[in-house]
């Protein structure tokens, strides 16, 4: 039963990721503006996705474990191009895309590089969210930022919340076991 539920969660997450940025792209295209979107946030998000995808490929994980990342990267690149187009800086997008493509190869030059980058992935992802929040707080205008895209993103993270809760509970049990083990040793 749990395996079936986990499989359903994996497929639903993949489905949501396949359409995750489409409401955002649609909103930007409809408004013909990228007002409210944070370029640093998008670039950090792209970097995090790229690192995660490269790590999975580098270590030979099965494609179903990371299939959503190429889809998310493609959607983010489209969004990046939209931002530069509506800000009148399309040529500037070329340098950012060149850095992202170069990063794909640099990440795999040494094992320690990809491992370090993967360890920093959570911080990169968090920084991305804080950059978007900072932009919203600074401008006090959500502009064309899609609440649906952020809600869908929240859904994909909510599935992982189960694992965080289980991690915390497993650590709690481990600590309790070790605590009582020390007490049992002292009693002897």
C-alpha positions in Angstrom: 0.0 0.0 0.0 2.8 2.5 1.0 4.7 1.6 -2.2 1.6 2.4 -4.3 1.1 5.7 -2.5 4.8 6.6 -3.0 4.5 5.7 -6.7 1.4 7.9 -7.0 3.2 10.8 -5.2 6.2 10.4 -7.6 4.0 10.5 -10.7 1.8 13.4 -9.4 5.0 15.4 -8.6 6.3 14.7 -12.1 3.0 15.8 -13.6 2.9 19.0 -11.5 6.6 19.7 -12.4 5.8 19.3 -16.1 3.4 22.2 -15.9 4.9 24.1 -12.9 6.2 27.2 -14.7 3.5 27.3 -17.4 1.2 29.6 -15.4 4.1 31.9 -14.7 5.2 31.9 -18.4 1.6 32.5 -19.4 1.2 35.4 -17.0 4.4 37.1 -18.2 3.4 36.7 -21.9 -0.2 37.9 -21.2 1.1 41.0 -19.4 4.0 41.5 -21.8 6.0 42.3 -18.7 8.2 40.5 -16.1 7.4 43.0 -13.4 7.7 41.4 -9.9 9.9 38.6 -10.9 13.4 38.4 -9.5 16.1 37.6 -11.9 18.5 36.6 -9.2 15.9 34.2 -7.8 15.4 32.6 -11.2 19.1 32.3 -11.8 19.7 30.7 -8.4 16.8 28.3 -9.0 18.2 27.4 -12.4 21.6 26.8 -10.8 20.1 24.5 -8.1 18.2 22.5 -10.7 21.3 22.2 -12.9 23.4 21.0 -10.0 20.8 18.4 -8.9 20.4 17.1 -12.5 24.1 16.9 -13.1 24.6 15.1 -9.8 22.0 12.5 -10.6 23.5 12.0 -14.1 27.1 11.9 -12.8 26.3 9.1 -10.3 24.1 7.2 -12.7 20.8 7.4 -10.9 17.8 6.0 -12.8 16.1 8.7 -15.0 12.8 8.4 -13.2 14.5 9.8 -10.1 15.3 13.1 -11.8 13.1 13.3 -14.9 11.4 16.5 -13.7 14.6 18.5 -13.6 15.2 18.7 -17.4 11.6 19.8 -17.7 12.0 22.4 -15.0 15.2 23.7 -16.5 13.6 24.1 -19.9 10.7 26.0 -18.4 13.1 28.2 -16.4 15.1 29.0 -19.5 12.0 30.0 -21.4 11.0 32.2 -18.4 14.6 33.7 -18.4 14.3 34.5 -22.1 10.9 36.1 -21.5 12.3 38.3 -18.7 15.2 39.5 -20.8 12.8 40.0 -23.8 10.4 42.2 -21.9 13.2 44.0 -20.1 14.8 44.8 -23.5 18.0 42.8 -22.8 17.7 39.7 -24.9 21.4 39.7 -25.8 22.3 39.7 -22.1 20.5 36.3 -21.8 23.2 34.7 -24.0 25.9 35.2 -21.4 23.8 33.7 -18.6 22.9 30.7 -20.7 26.6 30.2 -21.6 27.5 30.2 -17.9 24.8 27.6 -17.2 25.9 25.4 -20.1 29.6 25.7 -19.0 28.6 24.8 -15.5 27.2 21.5 -16.7 30.8 20.5 -17.7 32.6 22.2 -14.9 30.5 20.4 -12.3 31.8 17.0 -13.5 35.5 17.9 -13.7 36.2 16.5 -10.3 34.1 14.4 -7.9 34.6 16.9 -5.1 33.2 19.7 -7.2 29.9 17.9 -7.9 29.7 16.7 -4.3 30.3 20.2 -2.9 27.8 21.7 -5.3 25.2 19.1 -4.3 25.8 19.8 -0.6 25.1 23.5 -1.3 22.0 22.8 -3.3 19.6 23.4 -0.4 21.2 26.7 0.4 21.0 27.7 -3.3 17.4 26.8 -3.4 16.6 28.7 -0.2 18.5 31.7 -1.5 16.4 31.6 -4.6 13.2 31.9 -2.5 14.6 34.6 -0.3 15.7 36.6 -3.5 12.1 36.4 -4.7 10.7 37.4 -1.3 13.2 40.3 -1.2 12.1 41.5 -4.6 8.4 41.4 -3.5 9.1 43.1 -0.1 11.2 45.8 -1.8 8.7 46.7 -4.6 5.5 45.8 -2.6 4.1 44.7 -6.0 3.7 41.1 -7.1 3.3 42.3 -10.6 3.1 39.2 -12.9 4.3 36.7 -10.3 2.0 33.7 -10.5 0.5 32.5 -7.3 -0.5 29.3 -9.0 3.1 28.5 -9.9 4.2 29.1 -6.3 1.3 27.0 -5.1 2.2 24.1 -7.4 5.8 24.4 -6.2 4.6 24.2 -2.6 2.7 21.0 -3.5 5.9 19.3 -4.7 7.7 20.2 -1.5 4.8 19.1 0.7 5.3 15.5 -0.5 8.8 15.7 0.7 7.7 17.0 4.1 6.8 13.4 5.0 10.4 12.4 4.7 11.6 15.4 6.8 9.1 14.4 9.5 10.2 10.7 9.3 13.9 11.9 9.5 13.2 13.9 12.7 11.3 11.0 14.3 14.1 8.5 13.3 16.7 10.8 14.9 14.5 11.2 18.0 14.3 7.4 18.3 18.0 7.0 17.8 18.8 9.6 20.4 16.4 8.0 22.8 17.9 4.5 22.2 21.4 5.9 22.8 20.2 7.7 26.0 18.7 4.6 27.5 21.6 2.5 26.4 24.0 4.6 28.4 21.6 4.3 31.4 21.5 0.5 31.0 25.3 0.4 30.9 25.6 2.5 34.1 23.1 0.2 35.9 25.3 -2.8 35.3 
